[in-house]
Amino acid sequence: MTTSNELDLAVYRTLQAFCATGDDLAAEARYQEAIAQYNEAWMLLPEPKNH
């Protein structure tokens, strides 16, 4: 069971995958592609989103 402060496990794993891919792309200086991956992860976060 998740509380309002916890993410669903599937969402958490998807976030991890997007961020890991973003990190790999950034390490290869493929910054625009990395940002796109981070943005995909950001969109999965529930509201309210904090910067």
LOLORO-335176 format. One line per 4 residues: number of its first residue (from 1); for each residue x, y, z of N, C-alpha, C. Coordinates in steps of 0.02 Angstrom, whole numbers, plus 50000, padded with zeros to 5 digits. Example, Ala and Ser with C-alpha at 12.3 -4.5 7.8 and 13.67 -1.06 7.14 Angstrom:
<sites>
1	50660:49716:50390:50615:49775:50390:50660:49835:50390; 50642:49888:50354:50684:49947:50357:50645:50002:50394
</sites>
This chain:
<sites>
1	50042:49941:50000:50000:50000:50000:50044:50062:50000; 50027:50111:49959:50065:50173:49957:50026:50229:49990; 50063:50274:50020:50032:50333:50048:50036:50389:49997; 50010:50446:50014:50011:50503:49968:50082:50527:49955
5	50129:50508:49997:50199:50528:49989:50241:50477:49952; 50211:50423:49929:50248:50371:49895:50224:50363:49824; 50270:50344:49780:50253:50330:49711:50237:50256:49703; 50193:50242:49656:50181:50174:49636:50247:50144:49612
9	50260:50081:49627:50323:50049:49610:50336:50050:49535; 50286:50039:49495:50295:50040:49422:50315:50110:49398; 50284:50162:49426:50302:50230:49408:50373:50245:49431; 50391:50224:49491:50459:50235:49516:50511:50202:49471
13	50498:50141:49451:50546:50106:49407:50551:50140:49338; 50495:50165:49313:50496:50200:49249:50536:50265:49256; 50526:50300:49311:50565:50361:49324:50639:50346:49327; 50657:50292:49361:50727:50273:49365:50756:50259:49296
17	50718:50225:49254:50741:50209:49186:50752:50272:49145; 50704:50318:49147:50712:50380:49110:50773:50419:49134; 50782:50423:49199:50839:50460:49227:50905:50426:49211; 50908:50360:49214:50969:50324:49197:50987:50335:49124
21	50938:50333:49080:50950:50345:49010:50974:50417:49000; 50943:50464:49035:50964:50533:49031:51035:50542:49054; 51054:50508:49108:51122:50512:49133:51172:50485:49082; 51155:50429:49051:51199:50399:49000:51207:50446:48940
25	51152:50476:48919:51156:50522:48863:51196:50585:48880; 51187:50610:48940:51225:50669:48962:51300:50653:48964; 51317:50593:48986:51388:50574:48989:51419:50571:48920; 51377:50561:48869:51400:50560:48799:51393:50629:48766
29	51379:50680:48806:51369:50749:48782:51310:50755:48734; 51261:50711:48742:51200:50714:48702:51146:50748:48745; 51157:50812:48757:51119:50847:48807:51045:50856:48790; 51029:50871:48728:50959:50881:48710:50920:50816:48720
33	50950:50760:48702:50917:50695:48711:50911:50679:48786; 50962:50697:48824:50960:50685:48896:50903:50726:48928; 50898:50789:48909:50845:50831:48935:50777:50803:48919; 50769:50776:48859:50705:50746:48840:50688:50687:48886
37	50737:50648:48905:50725:50592:48951:50706:50617:49020; 50741:50668:49044:50725:50697:49110:50655:50727:49109; 50636:50759:49055:50569:50787:49049:50515:50733:49050; 50529:50677:49019:50481:50621:49021:50472:50597:49093
41	50527:50593:49130:50523:50573:49200:50483:50625:49240; 50497:50688:49228:50462:50743:49264:50387:50738:49253; 50366:50722:49192:50295:50720:49177:50259:50663:49215; 50296:50613:49236:50266:50558:49273:50254:50574:49347
45	50287:50626:49371:50279:50645:49441:50210:50674:49453; 50180:50654:49508:50113:50683:49524:50119:50755:49547; 50065:50790:49542:50062:50859:49568:50058:50855:49644; 50081:50903:49681:50116:50962:49657:50189:50945:49643
49	50215:50974:49590:50285:50965:49572:50324:51024:49598; 50381:51011:49628:50425:51063:49653:50488:51064:49612; 50514:51123:49600:50574:51130:49560:50635:51112:49601
</sites>
